[in-house]
Amino acid sequence: MSDNAPSPETAPRSLSQGGALASLALSMLLASLGTSIANVGLPTLVLAFGASFQQVQWVVLAYLLTITALIVSVGRLGDLLGRRRLLLAGLALFTLASLLCALAPTLGTLIAARALQGGGAAIMMALTLALVGETVSQARTGSAMGLLGTLSAVGTALGPSLGGVLIAGFGWQAMFLVCVPLGGLAWALGYRYVPGDRQALSWVRGAFDPLGTVLLVLSLLAYGLAMTLGRGHFGLLNCGLLLAALVGVGLFVRVEGRVAAPLIRLALFRDGALSTSLATSALVSTVIMVTFVVGPFYLAHGLGLSALAVGLAMSLGPCVSALTGVPAGRVADRLGARPMILAGLGAMLVGCLSLALLPTGLGLGAYLASIVVTTLGYATFQTANNTAVMSDVGAAQRGVISGMLNLSRNLGLISGASLMGAVFAATTGDLATASAEAVAGGMQVTFAVAAGLIATALLAALACQRFWRPMASPL
């Protein structure tokens, strides 16, 4: 036998790890695909159901809001009931809901099925990160996180083109049906290869916090609605929902400080490492959303590109993210999280500043070069930040911490779409009549604000002395 040949024990272990990672990566791909593939189908659904765009947009909102509202709670359930067990249940729910979406006879039924699909996606997103620690060694955590980030970016980038092809060839039902065999494959791989739960079932009376869970879900739902309804134009309904979210969070904090087994232990936020990671993740996600909110308007109205050219230019960012994740994870495994996180934030700052100061005469090439730098920094930061947090988390809290990481990212994306979109609209004026110079000026102001947010994140990371050290006590 050759010295390089795998031993009888190593080969099955490598196969098991590969199969488990394939299941986790496919789960992340499906969760991100579920968002982006539905966006491209909204005009078709308007015609299919004879509904308004405001009604049809709930096909997307129901999915996003359900993920945002449930992701921390399902992470905690995974810690209690077993992460492998709950992941398989989430994959089954996602797959079944995808089939129900395709078979929906009415728009209301489709929206309800999409909410169920979002529940499955919340489980998948929360537990894939948590299960990395039980699947690969700590020395390979960065590579695994990079793979998950890559598949998430691939799902985001693939959705519009795949959805368009499926709708054109087979009808709108096909964009949901495609998730059924993929979900079944992810479930089969997970059932076969994802390692069994190491901890015994710990569901006992008082182990779960139902009141805290309800308060958090309602608060997150109210915030998500406040940020998404009205497309960045805040009215009385938005203000009322935002006030309800703030009151709900206050009640949630009060409850968590009194119950024996809280959903989120408030003491976690005393740890500078975790608090800084969550805060910077939210800020970075808020900024990256600017590229999707402002980009199409600047490319179309500021540079005068056709719809096809705009679509091709917008696909560059997700492609850069897809290509960056795995290499960034490998470098993080070798050099550690600190330099990679600082490099990611630094690259984002350079990219945003170049966009804020970009002379309009430089044209498309300069814009795309800045987007590449910004997106490269984002992908690097996310991979390294997730690695830093999940490497230091105790096994008993991996689910809830993974849920909090995903929640910080989702809240950043939702806030970015609303708040940064409002900044762009306020500085540009009426987009229907705005000149190319006005659109370019609005883009520069918006990215200047984004650069300020990234500078804040970078300063916070540098100021937190414990940010890069293992957490003082197991979570």
Secondary structure, 3 states (H helix, E strand, C coil): CCCCCCCCCHHHHHHHHHHHHHHHHHHHHHHHHHHHHHHCCHHHHHHHHCCCHHHHCHHHHHHHHHHHHHHHHHHHHHHHHCHHHHHHHHHHHHHHHHHHHHHCCCHHHHHHHHHHHHHHHHHHHHHHHHHHHHHCCHHHHHHHHHHHHHHHHHHHHHHHHHHHHHHHHHCCCHHHHCHHHHHHHHHHHHHHHCCCCCCCCCCCCCCCCHHHHHHHHHHHHHHHHHHHCCCCCCCHHHHHHHHHHHHHHHHHHHHHCCCCCCCCCHHHHHCHHHHHHHHHHHHHHHHHHHHHHHHHHHHHHHCCCCHHHHHHHHCHHHHHHHHHHHHHHHHHHHHCHHHHHHHHHHHHHHHHHHHHCCCHHHHHHHHHHHHHHHHHHHHHHHHHHHHHHHHHCCHHHHHHHHHHHHHHHHHHHHHHHHHHHHHHHHHHCCCCCCCHHHHHHHHHHHHHHHHHHHHHHHHHHHHCCCCCCCCCCCC
